[in-house]
Amino acid sequence: MIRLHHVPLGRSFRVMWLLEELGCDYEVAYYSIRDGSMRTPDFLALSPAGRVPALEWHDEVLFESAAILQMLCERHGALQPEPGDPQRARYLEMLSYSETVGCLLENLNLNRVFLRDPAQASPVVIKLLTARLRSALGAMEARLAGEYLLEDGFSAADIMFAYGFELARYYVHLDAFPGLMTYWERLQARPAYQRAKARDGVQDLYDRDFYPLPEG
Protein backbone atom coordinates (compact mmCIF):
# COMPACT_ATOMS: atom_id res chain seq x y z
CA MET A 1 0.00 0.00 0.00
CA ILE A 2 1.28 3.44 -0.97
CA ARG A 3 -0.73 6.49 0.12
CA LEU A 4 0.27 10.07 -0.61
CA HIS A 5 -1.11 12.81 1.64
CA HIS A 6 -1.48 15.74 -0.69
CA VAL A 7 -2.57 19.36 -1.06
CA PRO A 8 -3.32 20.43 -4.66
CA LEU A 9 -0.42 22.54 -5.94
CA GLY A 10 1.49 21.81 -2.73
CA ARG A 11 5.03 20.44 -2.42
CA SER A 12 3.44 16.99 -2.38
CA PHE A 13 2.96 17.38 -6.13
CA ARG A 14 6.67 16.62 -6.46
CA VAL A 15 6.06 13.18 -4.96
CA MET A 16 2.95 12.61 -7.07
CA TRP A 17 4.90 13.38 -10.25
CA LEU A 18 7.74 11.05 -9.27
CA LEU A 19 5.35 8.22 -8.42
CA GLU A 20 3.92 8.59 -11.91
CA GLU A 21 7.40 8.59 -13.47
CA LEU A 22 8.23 5.39 -11.58
CA GLY A 23 4.96 3.71 -12.54
CA CYS A 24 3.83 3.18 -8.94
CA ASP A 25 0.26 2.40 -7.94
CA TYR A 26 -0.79 4.71 -5.10
CA GLU A 27 -3.74 6.23 -3.30
CA VAL A 28 -4.17 9.95 -2.65
CA ALA A 29 -5.55 11.50 0.53
CA TYR A 30 -6.48 15.12 -0.21
CA TYR A 31 -6.22 18.05 2.22
CA SER A 32 -6.66 21.80 2.19
CA ILE A 33 -4.14 24.15 3.73
CA ARG A 34 -7.03 26.38 4.84
CA ASP A 35 -9.46 24.11 6.70
CA GLY A 36 -7.36 22.80 9.59
CA SER A 37 -7.34 19.23 8.28
CA MET A 38 -3.55 19.08 8.59
CA ARG A 39 -3.71 20.00 12.29
CA THR A 40 -5.61 16.94 13.40
CA PRO A 41 -3.85 14.44 15.71
CA ASP A 42 -4.08 11.74 13.03
CA PHE A 43 -2.29 13.85 10.44
CA LEU A 44 0.31 15.19 12.90
CA ALA A 45 1.17 11.59 13.70
CA LEU A 46 2.19 11.26 10.05
CA SER A 47 3.83 14.66 9.57
CA PRO A 48 4.92 16.35 12.84
CA ALA A 49 5.07 19.83 11.29
CA GLY A 50 1.54 19.48 9.91
CA ARG A 51 2.64 19.82 6.30
CA VAL A 52 2.49 17.83 3.09
CA PRO A 53 3.84 15.66 1.71
CA ALA A 54 3.51 12.65 3.93
CA LEU A 55 3.92 9.29 2.28
CA GLU A 56 2.76 5.98 3.69
CA TRP A 57 5.10 3.53 2.00
CA HIS A 58 4.05 0.01 2.94
CA ASP A 59 4.90 -0.08 6.67
CA GLU A 60 6.82 3.21 6.76
CA VAL A 61 5.77 6.85 6.96
CA LEU A 62 7.99 9.55 5.48
CA PHE A 63 7.74 13.32 5.17
CA GLU A 64 9.74 16.12 3.47
CA SER A 65 9.60 16.08 -0.32
CA ALA A 66 13.36 16.00 -1.02
CA ALA A 67 13.87 13.05 1.33
CA ILE A 68 10.92 11.17 -0.15
CA LEU A 69 12.18 11.70 -3.69
CA GLN A 70 15.65 10.44 -2.79
CA MET A 71 14.22 7.40 -1.02
CA LEU A 72 11.95 6.48 -3.92
CA CYS A 73 14.73 6.90 -6.46
CA GLU A 74 17.11 4.77 -4.41
CA ARG A 75 14.61 1.97 -3.97
CA HIS A 76 13.76 1.94 -7.65
CA GLY A 77 17.33 2.47 -8.86
CA ALA A 78 16.16 5.27 -11.13
CA LEU A 79 16.19 9.01 -11.80
CA GLN A 80 19.15 9.96 -9.67
CA PRO A 81 22.93 9.49 -9.99
CA GLU A 82 24.43 6.91 -7.66
CA PRO A 83 27.18 7.87 -5.17
CA GLY A 84 30.44 8.17 -7.06
CA ASP A 85 28.74 9.24 -10.29
CA PRO A 86 30.31 12.48 -11.63
CA GLN A 87 26.82 14.05 -11.75
CA ARG A 88 26.04 13.24 -8.09
CA ALA A 89 27.33 16.56 -6.70
CA ARG A 90 25.34 18.57 -9.27
CA TYR A 91 22.24 16.52 -8.45
CA LEU A 92 22.50 17.17 -4.70
CA GLU A 93 23.20 20.84 -5.39
CA MET A 94 20.02 21.13 -7.44
CA LEU A 95 17.93 19.46 -4.71
CA SER A 96 19.11 22.09 -2.24
CA TYR A 97 18.79 24.96 -4.72
CA SER A 98 15.20 23.93 -5.35
CA GLU A 99 14.47 24.49 -1.67
CA THR A 100 16.17 27.90 -1.83
CA VAL A 101 13.54 28.82 -4.42
CA GLY A 102 10.88 27.07 -2.32
CA CYS A 103 11.72 29.09 0.79
CA LEU A 104 11.42 32.36 -1.11
CA LEU A 105 8.02 31.25 -2.43
CA GLU A 106 6.89 30.19 1.03
CA ASN A 107 7.74 33.60 2.47
CA LEU A 108 5.98 35.35 -0.39
CA ASN A 109 2.96 33.13 0.20
CA LEU A 110 2.92 34.07 3.89
CA ASN A 111 3.06 37.78 3.08
CA ARG A 112 0.74 37.82 0.07
CA VAL A 113 -1.72 34.95 0.52
CA PHE A 114 -2.07 33.83 4.11
CA LEU A 115 -2.03 36.99 6.24
CA ARG A 116 -5.56 37.49 7.52
CA ASP A 117 -5.04 41.25 7.39
CA PRO A 118 -3.18 42.10 4.15
CA ALA A 119 -2.30 45.51 5.61
CA GLN A 120 0.13 43.72 7.94
CA ALA A 121 2.37 42.77 5.02
CA SER A 122 5.51 44.82 4.49
CA PRO A 123 5.88 46.24 0.95
CA VAL A 124 9.65 46.42 1.51
CA VAL A 125 9.87 42.74 2.48
CA ILE A 126 7.66 41.71 -0.46
CA LYS A 127 9.82 43.63 -2.92
CA LEU A 128 12.99 42.17 -1.44
CA LEU A 129 11.66 38.60 -1.57
CA THR A 130 10.44 39.07 -5.14
CA ALA A 131 13.79 40.47 -6.22
CA ARG A 132 15.58 37.51 -4.62
CA LEU A 133 13.23 35.07 -6.35
CA ARG A 134 13.84 36.75 -9.70
CA SER A 135 17.59 36.62 -9.04
CA ALA A 136 17.45 32.92 -8.13
CA LEU A 137 15.64 32.13 -11.36
CA GLY A 138 18.04 34.31 -13.33
CA ALA A 139 20.96 32.31 -11.96
CA MET A 140 19.34 29.10 -13.20
CA GLU A 141 18.62 30.68 -16.57
CA ALA A 142 22.35 31.42 -16.91
CA ARG A 143 23.41 27.89 -15.87
CA LEU A 144 20.91 25.81 -17.82
CA ALA A 145 22.90 24.49 -20.74
CA GLY A 146 21.11 21.32 -21.82
CA GLU A 147 17.64 19.88 -22.00
CA TYR A 148 17.61 19.03 -18.27
CA LEU A 149 19.49 20.02 -15.12
CA LEU A 150 21.88 17.07 -15.40
CA GLU A 151 23.95 16.26 -18.46
CA ASP A 152 22.78 12.64 -18.26
CA GLY A 153 19.13 13.60 -18.75
CA PHE A 154 15.91 13.88 -16.76
CA SER A 155 16.15 13.22 -13.02
CA ALA A 156 14.33 13.85 -9.76
CA ALA A 157 16.24 17.15 -9.56
CA ASP A 158 14.10 18.42 -12.44
CA ILE A 159 10.96 17.51 -10.50
CA MET A 160 12.23 19.35 -7.42
CA PHE A 161 13.14 22.53 -9.28
CA ALA A 162 10.25 22.62 -11.75
CA TYR A 163 7.68 22.70 -8.95
CA GLY A 164 9.07 26.01 -7.67
CA PHE A 165 9.36 27.41 -11.18
CA GLU A 166 5.69 26.67 -11.79
CA LEU A 167 4.65 28.55 -8.64
CA ALA A 168 6.98 31.47 -9.34
CA ARG A 169 4.58 32.58 -12.08
CA TYR A 170 2.36 34.07 -9.38
CA TYR A 171 5.06 36.59 -8.43
CA VAL A 172 7.43 37.14 -11.36
CA HIS A 173 6.96 37.37 -15.12
CA LEU A 174 8.43 34.14 -16.42
CA ASP A 175 8.83 35.42 -19.98
CA ALA A 176 12.00 37.08 -18.67
CA PHE A 177 13.52 33.57 -18.61
CA PRO A 178 13.14 32.14 -22.13
CA GLY A 179 15.57 29.28 -21.53
CA LEU A 180 13.71 28.14 -18.41
CA MET A 181 10.39 28.50 -20.21
CA THR A 182 11.57 26.18 -22.99
CA TYR A 183 12.81 23.75 -20.33
CA TRP A 184 9.48 23.99 -18.48
CA GLU A 185 7.50 23.29 -21.66
CA ARG A 186 9.64 20.19 -22.20
CA LEU A 187 8.82 18.96 -18.70
CA GLN A 188 5.11 19.66 -19.08
CA ALA A 189 5.07 17.47 -22.17
CA ARG A 190 6.16 14.42 -20.18
CA PRO A 191 3.30 11.89 -19.90
CA ALA A 192 4.01 11.33 -16.19
CA TYR A 193 3.67 15.06 -15.49
CA GLN A 194 0.36 15.13 -17.32
CA ARG A 195 -0.93 12.12 -15.39
CA ALA A 196 0.10 13.76 -12.13
CA LYS A 197 -1.63 17.00 -13.09
CA ALA A 198 -4.79 15.05 -13.80
CA ARG A 199 -4.70 13.77 -10.19
CA ASP A 200 -3.46 16.97 -8.57
CA GLY A 201 -6.87 18.45 -7.71
CA VAL A 202 -8.19 22.01 -7.58
CA GLN A 203 -5.89 24.42 -5.76
CA ASP A 204 -7.21 26.87 -3.18
CA LEU A 205 -3.91 28.59 -2.39
CA TYR A 206 -4.09 31.50 -4.83
CA ASP A 207 -7.09 33.68 -5.63
CA ARG A 208 -5.58 35.38 -8.68
CA ASP A 209 -3.24 34.59 -11.54
CA PHE A 210 -0.56 37.15 -10.60
CA TYR A 211 0.33 39.27 -7.58
CA PRO A 212 1.94 42.55 -8.72
CA LEU A 213 4.39 44.36 -6.48
CA PRO A 214 2.71 46.57 -3.89
CA GLU A 215 2.90 50.31 -4.20
CA GLY A 216 4.95 52.32 -1.77
N, C-alpha and C positions, 0 to 999 in steps of 0.2 A: 504494500500500500504506500503510495506517495500522495501527500496532500500539501498543496501550496496555500498558505494564508496570504491573501492578496487584496490590495487596494488598487482600483483602476488608476492607471497612470502613476502608480507609486513605484518605489525602487524594486518592489517584488516583480515588476514586469521584466526586469533583467533575468530573473530565475525562470519565469514563464517562457521567455524566448529561448533560453538555453535548453530547457526541457524539450521544447519542440525541435531544436537542432539535433538533440541526442536521440529523438524518437521515443521518449519515455511516455508511458501511460500515467496520468496523474489526475487527481481531483483538485478542484479549486474551492476554497472557502472565501467568500467575498466579505469585505468590511468597508466601512466609510471612516475617513479620518475625522468626521464631524459629529458622529452620533454617540461617541463613547464606547462603541463596541470593542475597541482595542484596550479598554481600561478594565475589563471584567477580569475576575480572578482566573477564569479558565484560559483567557488569552495571555495574561501575564505569566502564567505557568509555562507557556510556550516561548514567549519573547519578553524577557524581564523589563526591557525599556518600553514596552507597549507599542512596538513599531513593526511594520512589515519590511522584509519578508520574514516569515517563519516557515520552515519546511519540515514536515513529518516524513522522514525517509525510513520506511520500514519500522524499526524499533528505536530510531534516533529522532531527536528534534534539534534542528539547527536554525540559527538566525544570523543576520548580517549578510548582505548580498554578495560581497566579494568573497567571503569565506565559503558560502554555499556554492558559488560558481567554481572555485578552486576544487572543492571536494567533489563535485559532480564530474568535473573534467578528469580529475585523477582516477576516479573509480571507473570511468568509461575509457580512459586512455585516449582522450580526444580533446582537440580545440585548445590545448595549451602546450608550450614547450616543456619538455622534461628537464629536471635539474641537469646542468652540464651542457645543455643546448646553448649555442651562441645567442639565440634570441630570448633566452630566459630572463636576463636582466631587463631588456626592453619591455617584455611582457609584464613583469612585476612593476616596473616604473609606470606603465600605462594604467594598471589597476589603481595605483595610488593617485595618479593624476586625475583619474575619473572621479575620485572622491574629493579632490580639490575643487573641481567644477561642481560636484554635488553639494559641497558645503556652502559655496557661494549661492547656489540656487535655494538651498534650505533657508539661508538667512534672508534672501529676498522674499521668499514665501512668507516668512514670519512677519516681515515688515509690510508686505503689500497685500497679503491674502488673509492672514489669520488674526491680525489684531482686531479685537472687537470694536475699538474706536480708532478708525484710520487716522485721526488727528494726532494720535500718539506716535506715529511713525516719523522718523527724522529724515527730511529731504536730503540732508548732507550724507547720512549713512547710506540711503538708497542710491544716491549718485555714485558714491564710492564703491559700493558693492557691484553696481552695474558696470562701472568702468573696469573693475577687476575681472568680472566675468568676460567682458569683451576682450580684455587683454589675454586671459587664459585661452580663449578660443583662437585669438590671433596667433598665439604661440603654436598651437596645433596646426593651424593653417600653414604656417611657415615650415613645419617639420614633416607634414604629410607628403611623402614622396611617391608612394605606390598606391595600389588599390585598397589596401588595408593597413592597419597600424603596424603589423609585423611583415617582414619581407617574405616570410613563408606562407602568407595568406591569412584567411579569416580565422579569428580566434575569439575566445571569451573576452579578451581585452576590447574588442570592437563592441561587444554587447555592453560592457561596462561604460565605455565612453559615449556610445551613441545614445544611451538613455538620457544623459545630461544634455547632449546637444539638442535632442528633441524638445526638452523642456525649456531650453534657453530661448526658444522662439517667443516666449511670453515676455521677455525682457530686453532682448537685443534683436536688431534686424539681421537675419542670417544671410541675406544677400551680400553682406559685406565679406563673406567667406566663401567664395565660389568653389574652391577646392574641397572644403568640407561639405558643401551642398552636393557636389557630385558624388562624393564618398557616401553621404547619407542616402542619396537616391539609390545607390548600388545596394546598400544594406536593406532598404525598404523593399527592394525587389526580391529578396530572399524568401522562398516559400515558408520557411520556419517563422520568419518575422510576421508574415501575413497571417499564418495560423494563430500565432500568439495574439496579434491585434484583434482577431476575430473572437478571442476568449477574454480579452482584457476587461471589458465592461465599460460602463459610462462613467466618466470622471466627474467628480463634484469638487475638485480642488480650485479650479479657475472659473471665474464668471465672465471673462472676456477673452478675446483672442490676443490682445497685446496690452501691456501696462506701460504707458509712456512715462518718461521721467517727470517727477513732480516739479512744479514751479517753485521758485524761491531758492 
